[in-house]
Amino acid sequence: KGFALGLQFNPRSRLPRADFAQLHVHIGDAPVIEGSTVRALESLLEARSILMSAYDFDPANTGDNAGAGGW
């Protein structure tokens, strides 16, 4: 969350304002509580997609949906 908040202060950020807001909706404000892990994973995958699009990350570097194989 802290890293993602810092993106708003980068004058060369490639993340559009609307995407910045959506990124934070998907990241959330609190730790995931037990029983909501599937929805949390879906939200984090959406956040990853937003960052991949904005910064042109190669999908091979971001791993699979389980987080394996990426950096």
N, C-alpha and C positions, 0 to 999 in steps of 0.2 A: 504494500500500500504506500509506504514512504517513497519508494522509487517512482511509482506511478504519479504521486502528487508532485514530485519534482519536475515532471515533464512540462508542467504549465509555465515554468520559469526559464525554460530553454528558448532563447530567441530563434533558434534554428529548428525547433521542433516541427516535425512533419505530421503531427497528430492534429487533425482539425478539431475545433472547439466542440462540435457535436459529438465526435468520436471520443474526445476526452471525457465528456460527461457520461457517455455510455460505458466506457471502460471502467469508470468508478462505480457505476451501477452493478456491473458484473463482478467486480472485485469485492464489493461490499465494505462494511465498516467494522465488522466484528468477526471473531473466529466462528467456524462452523460448529454447530451443536450436533450432537448425536442424532441420527435419524434423517438428516437432510443432506447427506453426502452426495447423492446422485445429482440433485439440483445444483449443489455447490460445484461439482465437477463440470457440469454443463456450463455454468456461468464462467468458470475459469477458462474453459475452452473457447468461449465466445470472446473473452478478454484477450486471449492469445491471438485469435483471428484478427481482432482490431489492430493489435500491434504488428502482426505480420503484414497486414495490408498497408498500414501507414509507413512502415520502415522497409518494405520490400524484403523481408526475411525469406530465405530459401526454406521451403517446407521440410527439406531433408535435415535442416538444422534444428527444427523445433520439436522433433520427436512425434511419437504417435499419440493417440488419445489417452493412453495410460501413462504418458510421460517418459516412456523408454526411448532411447536412441537420440535424444536431442541434447542440446547443451544446457 
